[in-house]
Amino acid sequence: MPAVFHLPARLIPWLPPQPWLQVRSATRPVLRMGEREVRLRLLEAPSKLSADQLPALLNLGAIAKDAGPAIPLLVGAFLSQRIREALEARDASYLDASGHLHLVAPGVFIHLGGGRSAPNVKQPGQGTLGVHGVRAIQTLLGEQAPVSVSQLAERAALSVGQTHRVLTRLEEVGLVRTSGRGPAKRRTVRERTELLDWLQTQTSATRRERSLQVALYARRPEDLWLHSSTKLSKAGIPHALTGAAAASVFGIGPTSVPLSRVRISPEVPLSQAAEALGAEVTERGANLTLLQDTGRVGCQSATHQDGILVAPPVRIYLDARSERRGEDIAQRFREEVLGY
């Protein structure tokens, strides 16, 4: 007889199918195995959860709010490997949207290592996601509350029509849900982890841009980033540091980045940006790659970090993934900065 896992409906898609485990919708979380019942108490993992927060969080979950014992189960859309290992070391239970399940109770041990290689969403309909759609989704991933079409359009600097088409497509593939009607209609991301997983599979989100390699003298990479950003800003050229170099500004990965990437507004020729920097165009000995920022996915919503204009976090992550040996840095950035 298979075990039966009763969970709130929103958590059911997180678990991959198993022949020995049935998952059913219920308001009261519980695991049933024959006549035995293991009650669970769900603990919502905060965003950017760190290992040093776990003792207090688990202690809070161990305090029963109602009669009878229950096993605390930490649930979060994205739990990093570091967090999962820390929980396992404490014999603490967890579940995340990637299908990682670790359940420890008296006489019970269940461990699933994550069986979802791709988001569990409907297949996309016809048409492809354009670069402006990528920008809209990058902005949407940063929203913490339900958002209207006009609000998202304003924040992403897109037309209402462009934004509506993107949101409609995300509804079709099951990545956003709607609430309200008419002017009160709002969209909410179902799971940011799933939306980011989907976005990184889109060709337009990771397209190969026109580029120009240049050399600009600087004693340290940090000096290079600050000086280049200062010079481009003085020249009125919209730009944003991105990829592994930008991740390093956030304290992720080594600062000794051999080739830093800077996105340049598509309205500005790359040669003009190189001239404004006073940089030498060269492939040998280059330490900067100037990228044409098609769709303004990096320049739009760029922010200052330690005096350096950096791309939006989602764009930093996507660009880092495409760099040589950048996958590990991108994953750390996703875990420690994005948190989903």
Secondary structure, DSSP 8 states (H G I E B T S, - for coil): --EEEEE-GGGGGGS--BTTEEEEE-SS-EEEETTEEEEEEEEE--TT--GGGHHHHHHHHHS-SSSS--EEEEEES---HHHHHHHHHTT-EEEETTSEEEEEETTEEEEEE---SS-------SS---HHHHHHHHHHHT--S-B-HHHHHHHHT--HHHHHHHHHHHHHTTSEEEES-GGG-EEEES-HHHHHHHHTT-GGGS----EEEEE---SSHHHHHHHHHHHHHHTT--EEEEHHHHHHHTT-S-S--SSEEEEE-TTS-HHHHHHHHT-EE-STT--EEEEE-GGGTTTTT-EEETTEEE--HHHHHHHHHTSTT-HHHHHHHIIIII--
